[in-house]
């Protein structure tokens, strides 16, 4: 009998609630999740009906969307083009090998034009152990410089390494038609200094 009375009280409450316009909580939350289409307007520069806060919110969304959709992190208006390059290993040109030998303890880069081609050498400097390396990820021709992006590789904490000083470097060869102002930058945004003799 108590169950029947409880059921009747609940049924009465639901009926009265429906008559009063009260909706179940799940319907209210679903309604809030669906945008009201009357408030969605196309981007119209002449649209003065939106508040400044709404326009600012739209501009913020537009900016973040355009930054993340660009394939490169270049400032707007700067053009780039990929530049073909070759990794060079031994035997290196004598001039390049002698500069590496002389400056291997320093981090930086140097570039030399030899027989119509540019040899760009990136030095990581002296490291305490083995397991370090440099990978060239991209070479781009910019408006005023040739940008060389590199990734510095470090040994992991659990990697077995030789406990002796090492001097990682990478040499690339670029055709002579590139812009001869070079800039070398690593994955953290650090710019390599130029090594002068």
N, C-alpha and C positions, 0 to 999 in steps of 0.2 A: 504494500500500500504506500510506503514511504517512497519507493522508486517511482510509482505512478504520479504521486504528488510532485516530486522533484522534476520529473519530466514535464509535467503540465506547467510548472512555474517557469522552467526554461523556455518552453514553447511560447508562453505568453510574453516573456521578456523579448524574445526574438521578434514576435509579431509587433509588439509595441515599438521596438527599436526600428523596425522597417518602416512603420508608419511615421515615425519621427524623423526619418532620413538618415539614421545612423547606419554606417556600413561596417561590415566586419573588418578587422585590422588588416587582413591579408589583401582585401580589395583596395584599401587605402594605400598600402605600400606599393602595390602594383601600379596604381594610378600615378603615384609620385615618380615612379621610375620611367613612365612614358612621357616624353616632352609634350607640352601643349603646343600644337602646330600653329596656333594663332600668334604666338610670340616669336616664331622663327621668320626672319626677314632675310632676303638676299642682300649681299654686300652692295650698298648703294651710296655713293659719295654724297648724294643730295638728301639722304635720309636723316632728317633732323628729329625724328620722333624717338630715337634711342637716347638714353642718358649718357653722359660722358663716361660713367663707370662701365656701361655695357660696351661702348666703343673701345675703351682701354682694354677690356678683357678680350675683345676680338683681336685687337692688335697684338696682344701678348701671345695668343694662340697662333696667330699667323707667323710671328717671328720665330717661335720655337719650331713650328712645323717646317719653315723654309730652311732653318739652320740644319735640322736633322735630315732633310731630304737631299741636301747637296752632297754630291759624291766626294767633295774635297772641302777642307776647312779654310779655303782661301777667302779673303775679304771680297765682298761683292765688287764686280767690275774687273778683277784681275784675271787674266786668261792664262791658261797653262796648256802645255802640250807634252805628251810623253816623249822621252828621249831614249833611243836605243843605246844600250851599253853592254859591254862584255866584262865578265870577271876575268882578271888576269892572275895567273899563278906563275910559278917558275917555268922558264927563266924570265926574270924581270929585266927591263932595260937597265943598263949599268947605272945611269943617273938616278933612277927611282930606287934601286937596291941600295946605293950608297947613302941616300937621304934617309931611308928607313933605318939603316944601321946606325946612322949618326943621331937620329931623333926618336928612336923606338921607345924610350922611357917616358916621352911626353904624349899627352892626349891632344889630338888636333888633326889637321889635314893639310896636304899640300897638293898642288896641281902643276903638271909640267906638260908642255906641248912638245911631242917628239914625233917626227916624221908625219906631220899632218894629223895627229891624233892627240887627244888630251888624256893623260894618265892622272887620275885622282886617287890619292892614297889616304885612307882614313886610319889613323892610329888610335888605339884605345889606351895606350900608355901602359906602364908597368902594373901587372896584377900579381897578387901574392901566390896564386895557385893556377893550375891548369883548369880548363872548363869554360873559359871566357872566349867569346867570338863576336864578330860583327857581321851582320847580314845587311846588304843593301836591298831595300824594299821597293824603292821607286826613284827614278830620276825624271824631273820635270823641268821643262823650259818655261820660265816665267817672263814677265815683261822686261825685267832688268837683271835677272840672274838665273843660273841653273841651280835648282834645288835638289839636293841629294838627301833622301830620307833613309835612315839606317835604324836597325834594331840591335841593341846591345844584348848579347846573350850572357847570362851569368850561370854558374853551376848551382844546382839545387842543393839544399842543405844536406840531403842524404846521399848525394852523389860522391862516389870515390874519385878523388882528384889527386894529381901529383902535387906535392907540396914544394913547389919551386917557382921562382918568378917566371912569368910569361909576358909576352909583348904582342898581343893580338893586333892584326891589321887586315885591311882589305884594300885591294887595288882594282879599280875599274878603268876601262878604256872607253872613251866617247869620241865620236867623230868630231872633226874640227869645226863643224858648222854651229856648234852650241854657243850660247852666251858665256863668255869666259870669266864672269863674276860668279864664283861658286859659293854656295851656302850648304853646309852639312848640318843636319839636325837629327837628334835621336827620338825615340818613341815618347820620351818624357818632355820633349820640347827644348832640350838643352842644345845649344848651338856650339859646334866644335870650333875652336879658335884656329886661325890659319897659322901654319908653321912657316916661319921665314928663316932663311939661313943666316 
